[in-house]
Amino acid sequence: MAADDHTKTAWVWALVAALGVVAVALIVLLLARSRRRRAWDSDFRAAQAEVAWTARTVLPQVQAAGDPDRIASAWRALQPQIATLGDQLTVLGSSTRNHADAARARVLRDALRAAGTTVENATGGPRGGPWPEDINAAIIILESALASDAP
């Protein structure tokens, strides 16, 4: 009978140890997932802030140039920054498994592209270049995208 009790006790301890290993593995996985989530959120907030800065600070400065040639020149200087930001949003959209987060990143990226297209179309247009109202249209596109993501 004593050997039977010892066998039962050994099974109980083995089961407790196995559950402990599973619990530790689960905790490690959840911590890693939480860390990735916080990193993604931080990167997205940074990209979102850069879109807001572009819409609220940079584009109004471009708009203030007034003259179509100067606006076009300022826009050309801004294009690499906008392209880099669009690339960052593309990476963010593809680096998450959360469909809502991917959609948030795509909305901002698509707004950047639409704003760029709006100004680019004016640059090659019959009016000789983008005018302040073309830049204003780009600002509205970006602000709309930012507002759609507001809590």
C-alpha positions as CSV (number, residue, x, y, z in Angstrom):
1,M,0.0,0.0,0.0
2,A,2.8,2.4,0.8
3,A,4.3,2.0,-2.8
4,D,0.8,2.8,-4.2
5,D,0.7,6.0,-2.1
6,H,4.2,6.9,-3.3
7,T,3.2,6.4,-6.9
8,K,0.1,8.6,-6.5
9,T,2.1,11.3,-4.8
10,A,4.8,11.2,-7.6
11,W,2.1,11.6,-10.3
12,V,0.6,14.6,-8.4
13,W,4.0,16.3,-8.2
14,A,4.7,15.5,-11.8
15,L,1.4,17.1,-12.8
16,V,2.1,20.1,-10.6
17,A,5.5,20.5,-12.2
18,A,4.1,20.2,-15.7
19,L,1.4,22.8,-15.0
20,G,4.1,25.1,-13.6
21,V,6.2,24.7,-16.8
22,V,3.1,25.5,-18.9
23,A,2.3,28.5,-16.7
24,V,5.8,29.9,-17.1
25,A,5.7,29.3,-20.8
26,L,2.4,31.1,-21.1
27,I,3.6,34.0,-19.0
28,V,6.7,34.4,-21.2
29,L,4.5,34.3,-24.4
30,L,2.1,36.9,-23.0
31,L,4.9,39.2,-21.9
32,A,6.5,39.0,-25.3
33,R,3.2,39.7,-27.0
34,S,2.6,42.6,-24.7
35,R,6.0,44.0,-25.4
36,R,5.4,43.8,-29.2
37,R,2.1,45.5,-28.8
38,R,3.5,48.4,-26.8
39,A,6.3,48.8,-29.4
40,W,3.8,48.8,-32.3
41,D,1.6,51.3,-30.5
42,S,4.6,53.5,-29.8
43,D,5.7,53.4,-33.4
44,F,2.2,54.1,-34.7
45,R,1.8,57.1,-32.3
46,A,5.1,58.4,-33.6
47,A,4.0,58.1,-37.2
48,Q,0.6,59.6,-36.4
49,A,2.3,62.5,-34.7
50,E,4.5,63.0,-37.8
51,V,1.4,63.0,-40.1
52,A,-0.2,65.6,-37.7
53,W,3.0,67.7,-37.7
54,T,3.1,67.6,-41.5
55,A,-0.5,68.6,-41.8
56,R,-0.4,71.3,-39.1
57,T,3.0,72.8,-39.4
58,V,4.9,71.8,-42.5
59,L,2.2,72.1,-45.1
60,P,0.9,75.5,-43.8
61,Q,4.5,76.7,-44.2
62,V,4.6,75.4,-47.8
63,Q,1.2,77.0,-48.4
64,A,2.5,80.3,-47.1
65,A,5.0,80.4,-49.9
66,G,2.1,81.7,-52.0
67,D,3.7,81.6,-55.4
68,P,3.1,78.4,-57.4
69,D,6.8,78.0,-58.2
70,R,7.9,78.4,-54.6
71,I,5.1,76.0,-53.4
72,A,6.2,73.5,-56.0
73,S,9.8,73.8,-54.9
74,A,8.9,73.4,-51.2
75,W,6.7,70.4,-52.1
76,R,9.6,68.7,-53.9
77,A,11.8,69.2,-50.8
78,L,9.1,67.7,-48.7
79,Q,8.5,64.6,-50.8
80,P,11.3,62.4,-49.4
81,Q,10.0,62.9,-45.9
82,I,6.4,62.0,-46.9
83,A,7.7,59.0,-48.8
84,T,9.6,57.8,-45.8
85,L,6.6,58.3,-43.6
86,G,4.4,56.4,-46.0
87,D,6.9,53.5,-46.0
88,Q,6.9,53.5,-42.2
89,L,3.1,53.2,-42.2
90,T,3.2,50.4,-44.8
91,V,5.6,48.5,-42.5
92,L,3.4,49.1,-39.5
93,G,0.3,48.0,-41.4
94,S,2.0,44.7,-42.4
95,S,3.7,44.1,-39.1
96,T,0.6,43.5,-37.0
97,R,-1.9,40.7,-36.8
98,N,-4.6,43.0,-35.5
99,H,-6.8,43.9,-38.5
100,A,-8.0,47.1,-36.9
101,D,-4.4,48.3,-36.3
102,A,-3.5,47.4,-39.9
103,A,-6.4,49.4,-41.1
104,R,-5.4,52.4,-39.0
105,A,-2.0,52.4,-40.5
106,R,-3.4,52.0,-44.0
107,V,-5.8,54.9,-43.6
108,L,-2.9,57.3,-42.7
109,R,-0.7,55.9,-45.5
110,D,-3.5,56.2,-48.0
111,A,-4.2,59.8,-46.9
112,L,-0.5,60.7,-47.4
113,R,-0.7,59.2,-50.9
114,A,-3.9,61.1,-51.7
115,A,-2.5,64.3,-50.3
116,G,0.6,63.8,-52.5
117,T,-1.5,63.0,-55.5
118,T,-3.6,66.2,-55.0
119,V,-0.5,68.4,-55.0
120,E,1.3,66.5,-57.8
121,N,-1.8,66.8,-60.0
122,A,-1.8,70.5,-59.5
123,T,2.0,70.7,-60.1
124,G,1.6,69.4,-63.6
125,G,-1.7,71.3,-64.2
126,P,-2.5,74.1,-66.6
127,R,-2.3,76.7,-63.7
128,G,1.5,76.4,-63.7
129,G,1.8,74.7,-60.3
130,P,0.2,74.1,-57.0
131,W,-1.6,77.1,-55.4
132,P,-2.3,77.5,-51.7
133,E,-5.8,76.0,-52.1
134,D,-4.1,72.8,-53.5
135,I,-2.0,72.6,-50.3
136,N,-5.1,73.3,-48.3
137,A,-6.9,70.3,-50.0
138,A,-3.9,68.1,-49.0
139,I,-4.1,69.4,-45.4
140,I,-7.8,68.6,-45.3
141,I,-7.1,65.0,-46.5
142,L,-4.6,64.5,-43.8
143,E,-6.7,66.1,-41.0
144,S,-9.7,63.9,-42.1
145,A,-7.6,60.8,-41.7
146,L,-6.3,61.9,-38.4
147,A,-9.8,62.7,-37.2
148,S,-11.0,59.3,-38.3
149,D,-8.5,57.6,-36.0
150,A,-9.2,59.8,-33.0
151,P,-10.7,58.0,-30.0
